[in-house]
């Protein structure tokens, strides 16, 4: 069975920069409070009439396709991860297909929130391993800024999230020792409501009511302590799982690219794994938490900065709503 490898990476972030100082003007918060609790300094918000979940994904995808030395028409399949699709239905995968001018290839949408990109990467990897497809486009794209509660009530969540997109093109590997060595996916639905948007949901006779708007249940809810507790447990576990599967130790990692959830979580993982700062990619300071887009954006930036070179051992890891968590170990 053949391997798949990342042939190209790319990312796109909106031009609209929103700083902590900007948020101070619309809610009771402070730059110091946000930095201390999250590590975030600024984030990007979409521009209406310019950015959509699909076209941001397309912008990232074009860069990845070009880097892979391919044309858009060479893509055999799209796997699109997002929790903020352009429409309730259809999914954003077909809209991305239209943006890129692709014809009749399959477009699969993945809903695994912060773990979505690694779940999508694993799905794409299986299609290449089995020989069904050769060039699979994997995209993570999010617009959070239109679904946040920008009041003091919502500040604990709303200051965290930003908008953006990242993409990779998976292609067959010429060597079984190069490419995606393994992926590892997990979930535990016991804690589904601890990080969720509960309303509007299909299990209500009235999909949207004034009461839902007034009580804030249309906005993201997060039990921060519960999420932190599970994240700092599951992150190291799933990284160790990937390393053990392939006969490696933490010290063998050349670069760890974790989901950008919170700088404190990233710092904890770094210490727990015994990794120096230069071996852990962190860009949450600039972009906040972009959910399914955070891993591919960070991966693309790391490559642009020269922090990934051929032969490096790269580990991707994520934890998020569901709860879901995942990892991928890659020989670049």
C-alpha positions as CSV (number, residue, x, y, z in Angstrom):
1,X,0.0,0.0,0.0
2,X,1.4,3.4,-1.0
3,X,1.9,6.4,1.2
4,X,0.6,9.9,0.6
5,X,2.7,13.0,1.1
6,X,2.1,16.8,1.3
7,X,3.0,18.1,-2.1
8,X,2.0,21.7,-1.4
9,X,0.8,24.0,1.4
10,X,-0.9,27.4,1.4
11,X,-2.8,29.8,3.6
12,X,-4.9,32.9,3.4
13,X,-6.0,35.4,6.1
14,X,-8.2,38.4,5.7
15,X,-6.6,41.8,5.6
16,X,-8.8,43.1,8.4
17,X,-6.7,43.1,11.6
18,X,-8.6,43.3,14.9
19,X,-6.4,44.0,18.0
20,X,-7.2,43.5,21.6
21,X,-7.4,47.2,21.9
22,X,-10.1,47.2,19.3
23,X,-12.1,44.7,21.4
24,X,-11.7,46.9,24.4
25,X,-14.0,49.5,22.7
26,X,-16.9,47.1,22.4
27,X,-16.8,45.0,25.5
28,X,-15.5,45.0,29.1
29,X,-12.1,43.5,28.5
30,X,-8.5,44.5,28.3
31,X,-5.4,43.8,26.2
32,X,-3.7,42.5,29.4
33,X,-6.6,40.2,30.3
34,X,-6.7,38.6,26.8
35,X,-2.9,38.2,26.6
36,X,-2.6,36.7,30.0
37,X,-5.4,34.1,29.5
38,X,-4.9,33.2,25.8
39,X,-1.6,34.7,24.5
40,X,-3.6,36.4,21.7
41,X,-2.6,39.9,20.6
42,X,-4.6,40.2,17.4
43,X,-6.7,38.2,15.0
44,X,-8.2,38.6,11.5
45,X,-11.9,39.2,10.7
46,X,-13.4,38.7,7.2
47,X,-14.4,41.6,5.0
48,X,-18.1,41.4,3.9
49,X,-18.3,41.2,0.2
50,X,-14.7,40.1,-0.1
51,X,-14.2,37.0,2.0
52,X,-16.3,33.8,2.3
53,X,-15.5,30.5,3.9
54,X,-15.2,28.9,0.4
55,X,-13.2,31.6,-1.4
56,X,-10.7,31.9,1.5
57,X,-10.3,28.2,1.2
58,X,-9.8,28.6,-2.6
59,X,-7.1,31.3,-2.1
60,X,-5.2,28.9,0.2
61,X,-5.8,26.0,-2.1
62,X,-4.4,27.9,-5.2
63,X,-1.1,28.4,-3.3
64,X,-0.9,24.7,-2.3
65,X,-1.7,23.5,-5.8
66,X,0.9,25.8,-7.3
67,X,3.5,24.6,-4.8
68,X,2.7,21.0,-5.7
69,X,3.4,21.8,-9.4
70,X,-0.1,20.9,-10.3
71,X,-3.0,22.6,-12.1
72,X,-6.5,22.8,-10.4
73,X,-7.7,20.3,-13.0
74,X,-5.3,17.8,-11.6
75,X,-7.2,17.6,-8.3
76,X,-9.2,14.3,-8.0
77,X,-11.1,15.1,-4.7
78,X,-11.8,17.8,-2.2
79,X,-12.0,17.3,1.6
80,X,-13.2,20.5,3.3
81,X,-13.2,21.0,7.0
82,X,-15.2,23.8,8.6
83,X,-17.7,24.5,11.4
84,X,-18.7,27.8,9.7
85,X,-19.9,26.8,6.2
86,X,-21.2,29.5,3.8
87,X,-24.7,28.0,3.9
88,X,-26.6,25.6,6.2
89,X,-26.5,23.4,3.1
90,X,-25.0,22.6,0.7
91,X,-21.5,22.3,2.3
92,X,-18.6,24.5,1.4
93,X,-16.8,21.8,-0.5
94,X,-18.9,22.2,-3.6
95,X,-18.6,26.0,-3.4
96,X,-14.8,25.6,-3.3
97,X,-15.1,23.3,-6.3
98,X,-17.0,26.0,-8.1
99,X,-14.5,28.7,-7.1
100,X,-11.6,26.6,-8.5
101,X,-13.5,25.7,-11.7
102,X,-13.3,22.0,-11.1
103,X,-15.8,19.6,-12.7
104,X,-17.6,16.7,-11.1
105,X,-14.9,15.5,-8.7
106,X,-16.2,14.4,-5.2
107,X,-16.3,17.1,-2.5
108,X,-16.6,15.9,1.1
109,X,-17.3,18.1,4.0
110,X,-15.9,17.3,7.5
111,X,-17.4,18.6,10.7
112,X,-14.9,18.0,13.5
113,X,-14.2,21.5,14.6
114,X,-10.7,22.1,15.9
115,X,-9.7,18.6,15.0
116,X,-11.3,18.9,11.6
117,X,-8.3,19.4,9.5
118,X,-6.4,16.4,10.8
119,X,-9.6,14.3,10.4
120,X,-9.9,15.5,6.8
121,X,-6.2,14.8,6.2
122,X,-6.7,11.3,7.5
123,X,-9.7,10.7,5.2
124,X,-7.7,12.0,2.2
125,X,-4.7,9.8,3.2
126,X,-6.9,6.7,3.0
127,X,-8.2,7.5,-0.5
128,X,-4.6,7.8,-1.7
129,X,-3.4,4.8,0.2
130,X,-6.0,2.6,-1.5
131,X,-5.2,4.0,-4.9
132,X,-8.7,5.4,-5.5
133,X,-7.4,9.0,-6.0
134,X,-4.0,10.6,-6.6
135,X,-4.2,14.3,-5.8
136,X,-6.5,15.2,-3.0
137,X,-7.1,18.8,-1.8
138,X,-7.6,19.2,1.9
139,X,-8.8,22.5,3.2
140,X,-9.6,24.1,6.6
141,X,-11.4,27.4,6.4
142,X,-13.4,29.4,9.0
143,X,-15.3,32.6,9.5
144,X,-16.0,32.9,13.2
145,X,-16.4,36.7,13.5
146,X,-20.0,36.7,12.3
147,X,-21.1,34.2,15.0
148,X,-19.6,35.6,18.2
149,X,-21.2,37.5,21.1
150,X,-19.4,40.8,21.1
151,X,-20.9,41.8,24.5
152,X,-19.3,41.6,27.9
153,X,-21.4,38.4,28.4
154,X,-19.6,36.7,25.6
155,X,-16.1,38.0,26.1
156,X,-14.6,34.8,27.5
157,X,-15.1,33.1,24.1
158,X,-15.3,35.9,21.6
159,X,-11.8,37.3,22.2
160,X,-10.3,33.9,21.2
161,X,-11.5,33.3,17.7
162,X,-10.4,34.6,14.3
163,X,-11.0,34.0,10.6
164,X,-8.7,32.4,8.0
165,X,-8.0,29.4,5.8
166,X,-5.2,26.8,5.1
167,X,-4.8,24.0,2.6
168,X,-2.6,21.2,1.6
169,X,-2.5,19.0,-1.5
170,X,-1.8,15.3,-0.8
171,X,-0.1,13.3,-3.6
172,X,1.2,9.8,-3.7
173,X,4.7,9.3,-2.2
174,X,7.5,7.9,-4.1
175,X,8.8,6.2,-1.0
176,X,7.1,4.4,1.8
177,X,9.4,6.1,4.2
178,X,8.3,9.6,3.2
179,X,4.9,11.3,3.7
180,X,2.2,10.6,6.2
181,X,3.4,7.8,8.4
182,X,0.2,7.5,10.4
183,X,-2.9,9.3,11.6
184,X,-4.7,8.8,14.9
185,X,-8.3,9.9,15.5
186,X,-10.4,9.9,18.7
187,X,-13.6,11.3,20.1
188,X,-15.6,11.3,23.4
189,X,-19.2,12.6,23.0
190,X,-19.7,12.5,26.8
191,X,-18.6,16.1,26.9
192,X,-20.3,17.4,23.7
193,X,-22.1,20.3,25.4
194,X,-19.0,21.6,27.2
195,X,-17.9,23.4,24.0
196,X,-20.8,23.9,21.6
197,X,-23.3,26.1,19.9
198,X,-26.6,24.6,21.1
199,X,-29.1,26.7,19.2
200,X,-30.7,26.9,16.7
201,X,-30.9,23.2,16.4
202,X,-33.0,20.8,14.4
203,X,-34.4,19.2,17.6
204,X,-36.5,22.3,18.4
205,X,-40.0,22.8,16.9
206,X,-39.0,26.4,16.4
207,X,-35.5,26.6,14.9
208,X,-34.9,30.2,16.1
209,X,-36.7,32.1,18.8
210,X,-36.3,35.4,20.6
211,X,-35.6,33.6,23.8
212,X,-32.6,31.8,22.2
213,X,-31.2,35.2,21.1
214,X,-31.8,36.8,24.4
215,X,-30.3,34.0,26.5
216,X,-27.2,33.8,24.2
217,X,-27.6,30.2,23.4
218,X,-27.1,31.0,19.7
219,X,-23.5,31.8,20.5
220,X,-20.6,29.5,21.3
221,X,-20.5,28.2,24.9
222,X,-17.2,26.9,26.4
223,X,-16.5,25.4,29.8
224,X,-12.9,26.8,29.8
225,X,-11.7,24.8,32.8
226,X,-13.1,21.5,31.5
227,X,-11.7,22.1,28.0
228,X,-8.2,23.0,29.3
229,X,-8.1,19.9,31.6
230,X,-8.9,17.5,28.8
231,X,-6.8,19.3,26.2
232,X,-3.6,19.1,28.3
233,X,-4.3,15.4,28.8
234,X,-5.3,14.4,25.3
235,X,-2.7,16.4,23.3
236,X,0.3,14.6,24.8
237,X,-1.5,11.2,24.6
238,X,-2.2,11.5,20.9
239,X,1.3,12.8,20.1
240,X,2.8,9.9,22.0
241,X,0.5,7.5,20.2
242,X,1.8,8.7,16.8
243,X,5.4,8.5,17.9
244,X,5.1,5.1,19.5
245,X,3.3,3.7,16.4
246,X,6.3,4.6,14.3
247,X,9.1,3.9,16.7
248,X,10.1,7.5,17.6
249,X,10.5,9.5,20.8
250,X,9.6,13.1,21.4
251,X,13.2,14.2,20.9
252,X,13.0,12.9,17.3
253,X,10.4,15.5,16.4
254,X,11.8,18.3,14.2
255,X,8.6,20.4,14.4
256,X,5.4,20.0,16.3
257,X,2.4,21.9,14.8
258,X,-0.4,21.9,17.4
259,X,-3.9,23.4,17.0
260,X,-3.7,27.0,18.1
261,X,-6.2,26.9,20.9
262,X,-4.5,28.8,23.7
263,X,-0.9,29.7,24.2
264,X,-1.0,28.3,27.7
265,X,-2.0,24.9,26.3
266,X,0.7,25.0,23.7
267,X,3.3,25.9,26.4
268,X,2.1,23.1,28.6
269,X,2.5,20.6,25.7
270,X,5.9,21.9,24.9
271,X,7.0,21.4,28.5
272,X,5.3,18.0,28.8
273,X,7.0,16.7,25.7
274,X,10.4,18.2,26.6
275,X,10.6,20.2,23.4
276,X,12.6,23.4,22.9
277,X,10.6,26.4,21.7
278,X,12.1,26.3,18.2
279,X,10.5,22.9,17.7
280,X,7.0,24.0,18.4
281,X,5.1,26.2,15.9
282,X,2.9,28.9,17.5
283,X,1.1,31.8,15.7
284,X,-2.0,32.2,17.9
285,X,-0.6,35.6,18.8
286,X,-1.4,36.9,15.3
287,X,-4.5,34.9,14.3
288,X,-6.2,33.7,17.5
289,X,-8.0,30.3,17.3
290,X,-9.1,29.6,13.7
291,X,-10.4,26.2,14.5
292,X,-10.2,23.8,11.5
293,X,-7.9,26.4,9.7
294,X,-5.4,26.7,12.5
295,X,-3.2,23.7,11.8
296,X,-2.9,24.2,8.0
297,X,-2.2,28.0,8.5
298,X,0.5,27.2,11.1
299,X,1.9,24.5,8.8
300,X,2.0,26.8,5.8
301,X,3.6,29.6,7.8
302,X,6.2,27.2,9.3
303,X,7.2,26.1,5.8
304,X,7.4,29.7,4.5
305,X,9.7,30.6,7.5
306,X,12.0,27.7,6.6
307,X,11.2,25.8,9.8
308,X,10.4,22.6,7.7
309,X,12.9,21.0,5.3
310,X,12.9,17.8,3.4
311,X,13.4,14.8,5.7
312,X,12.1,16.5,8.8
313,X,9.8,14.6,11.2
314,X,6.7,16.8,11.6
315,X,3.8,16.1,14.0
316,X,0.4,17.7,13.7
317,X,-2.0,17.5,16.7
318,X,-5.4,18.9,17.7
319,X,-8.0,18.9,20.4
320,X,-11.5,20.5,20.3
321,X,-15.2,20.4,20.5
322,X,-16.8,17.0,20.6
323,X,-14.6,16.3,22.4
324,X,-12.4,15.2,19.5
325,X,-8.6,14.9,19.2
326,X,-6.2,13.7,16.6
327,X,-2.6,13.6,15.4
328,X,-0.6,12.9,12.2
329,X,3.0,12.1,11.9
330,X,4.8,13.1,8.7
331,X,8.2,12.5,7.2
332,X,8.5,15.6,5.1
